[in-house]
Amino acid sequence: MFRVIYIFLIVSFTISICTKSLFAQGELDTEAKKLVFKNEKTFAILLNTNGFGGNYRYAKRLDGFSKRLYDIEFNIIKHPKEIKTQNPYFDTNQRRYVFGKTNSFFNLRLALGKQKEIFSKFDKGGLSIIYFYSFGPVIGFLKPIYYEVLYPVDSIPYNYVIRTEKFNTSIHRVGDIYGKAPFTVGTEEIKIIPGFFTKFGISFEYGKSDRIVHSIDVGASIEAYTQKIDIMATEENNQVLISLFASYRFGKAVSKRLKNIEKK
């Protein structure tokens, strides 16, 4: 009796393993075909420790696990000591501003890179883990900030004229500034500062469809410019900017070969 049960269990286990292997191999073959020929176009929303931005990426498949990356990225950079405030002597609607901030800073990155899959997503709804790096030139844009500054008129209490000026550490105080002037003021004075950057991180890609890309990326970036980036007049400014980032990436596969495989 025990021998029959033993043989039955052995046969059942063998059939189960063979069946699973057969179906798994079929799914894996289909996945492999899709992965080999899948190029991607994606967008990303970035949150950095020194700002935020957006990214466009074209990823070209090199082999079953690697892709060549071509990135365009735009970021708004903040100084770590920025704190928004407003004039404490006025209750009316004011434009909040950062006291001591002399320039707004943005950058445009053009990058070449590579990514490699280190843990594959073998079934639908699974998770793949990918490491990536990129590097390239970065163009910084430094735009002066203008403030609406209050000047008393004829020594009459609470009677002021407003003048638009750049921040001056020697004469301006929090009570002198009514608010920040519109962003368009000073755009003709934008200064271009070139530099170089590198970026690296880990990507966690998930989703049920091979045609749609969803991933969470985390990592770090380092960028160096030809001069210090003068954002604040009251704080130390740096020439090399280091930041951590997290981003949500979304997009789709674009390979014509993939479309043909899916039709079959």
Protein Blocks (a to p, Z undefined) as FASTA:
>chain_A
ZZmmmmmmmmmmmmmmmmmmmmmmmmmmmmmmmmmmmccddddddddfkbccdddddddd
fblmbccdddddddddddfkbccdddfkbcbdcddddehiabdcddddddddddddfbdc
fbghiacddddddddddddddddddddddddehhighiacdddddddfklpcfklpnbdc
dfkgoplmcccdddddddddddddedjbfkbccdddddddddddfbdcdfbfkbccdfbd
cdddddddddddfbfklmmmmmZZ
